[in-house]
Amino acid sequence: MNEPTIVVLGGGVGGVVAANELHGRLKDKAKIIVVERRPKQSFESSYLWIMTGERQPDAISRDIAGLARKEIEVIAGEVESIDTKNKAVFVAGREVNYDYLIVALGASLDVDAIPGLAASHTYYTLEGAVKLQREVANFKSGRVAIAIAGLPFKCPAAPYEGAMLLEGFFHARHIRHDVELAIYTPEPSPMPVAGEASGAALQEMLAHKGINFHGDKELTAIKKGKMTFADDSTEDYDLIITVPPHKAPSVIRDSSLAGDNGWITVDRHTLETDTEGVYAIGDVAHIPLFDGMALPKAGVFAHGQAEVVARNIAAQILGHAKREVYNGSGYCFLEAGGGVAGMAQGDFYAEPRHITLRTPSPVWHWGKVAFERYWLWKWY
Ligand SMILES: Cc1cc2nc3c(=O)[nH]c(=O)nc-3n(C[C@H](O)[C@H](O)[C@H](O)COP(=O)(O)OP(=O)(O)OC[C@H]3O[C@@H](n4cnc5c(N)ncnc54)[C@H](O)[C@@H]3O)c2cc1C
């Protein structure tokens, strides 16, 4: 009998962990293929440090081709369509057949969703973070606005980390008194999915640093130094940094896998889709929680889900009875500037959720640095 083929779409966090885990368990008992359009992968958490000049792109990037050394086949190119009936995906015109499919295509940034957004700065892409590095290095005084331009967005902590890192950055350059920092978000409080106590604790951290938080602010336009919101209010800025609205990749929205919101709804314990043999993990997956919120889009979840899916597919191929269950627990370091970080941790499937936010300390900051090093060494 031919060995089964497992195709992993996307070589980001979820895809690369799934492929490594499958290879580790199956060796030559399966063919593992990763399809990825970007030759280099970079560690997104570190984009914040690119902005502040503490990292340069090469230090946080790895060649996707490195997977080939582990006998994982890499197909470089754009996934154009997915035909689940015939168990095939099409990559740059080439048909690739699968027995198992793991969709790990992440989220796309929709910079055209709001007039003027495309011209704003963002550290949600590597290129954007590099541009911002120059911009903030030359910033001398004025109003810096960080605006979350749509929900959901990946890493609920990242906009707040960005604001606090910039606060520390301007402070270290002795220009803090000349810079005003403000955050605008459609959410009523920071990180609502982490619960009221965590939101209040984070809001207190922001207030302590003199960063103004503005909730319930739905951005509708950006033009010539002015932001407009759905409530018709306007705010001025000298430097605007946005988190663009996120949407599922177009190949998913055009496929039979997409739910009404465009993302792929999966079983929260197995990450299976409605189609047999097809799994979705990470940012592209939609996992509703008991109170109508959704599991946040974050690398820590993509990573954990990838391990569970890969182990269960391997068990099935090897004829083992044991299956693993994804439990929705996760953590996130929260950079607070000045060499310290907090840490949010909890069980997101619990009813009610119990998420704790630990007091900022250098320990968590160095934990984040160590995790970055480990990640870049381990997976590529
Ligand atoms: C500034 C910032 C800070 C963050 N900090 C943290 C943090 O501290 N902790 C945390 O847990 N998470 C953090 N995240 C979020 C984390 O990086 C993402 O949630 C994670 O990368 C999701 O993994 P994924 O595998 O689902 O998608 P991705 O890692 O985005 O991978 C998707 C891959 O699919 C590829 N792809 C997409 N469409 C196609 C196509 N049609 N054809 C071929 N390839 C395609 C993409 O090129 C990409 O490589 C942060 C994100 C940002 C932007």
The ligand as an ORCA input file, in Angstrom:
! r2SCAN-3c Opt
* xyz 0 1
  C       2.957     42.053     16.198
  C       2.502     40.676     16.557
  C       2.814     40.149     17.802
  C       2.371     38.876     18.160
  N       2.697     38.375     19.390
  C       2.255     37.150     19.758
  C       2.576     36.616     21.040
  O       3.275     37.239     21.832
  N       2.074     35.403     21.362
  C       1.287     34.684     20.494
  O       0.859     33.593     20.846
  N       0.975     35.170     19.264
  C       1.438     36.371     18.878
  N       1.124     36.873     17.634
  C       0.190     36.133     16.756
  C       0.865     34.978     16.031
  O       2.005     35.411     15.346
  C      -0.155     34.354     15.057
  O      -1.344     34.112     15.760
  C       0.393     33.066     14.485
  O       1.420     33.329     13.571
  C      -0.709     32.249     13.809
  O      -0.169     31.093     13.246
  P      -0.841     30.437     11.952
  O      -0.038     29.226     11.649
  O      -2.298     30.301     12.161
  O      -0.672     31.531     10.812
  P       0.669     32.191     10.253
  O       1.788     32.029     11.204
  O       0.279     33.567      9.850
  O       0.993     31.321      8.961
  C       0.165     31.338      7.828
  C       1.043     31.082      6.623
  O       0.222     30.798      5.491
  C       0.799     31.403      4.355
  N      -0.267     31.605      3.351
  C      -1.423     32.298      3.501
  N      -2.174     32.207      2.402
  C      -1.472     31.445      1.517
  C      -1.733     30.971      0.208
  N      -2.886     31.251     -0.440
  N      -0.801     30.192     -0.390
  C       0.371     29.874      0.240
  N       0.654     30.277      1.497
  C      -0.251     31.055      2.123
  C       1.380     32.701      4.875
  O       2.405     33.175      4.014
  C       1.892     32.280      6.252
  O       3.255     31.917      6.235
  C       1.578     38.119     17.239
  C       1.296     38.654     15.976
  C       1.744     39.909     15.635
  C       1.429     40.464     14.264
*
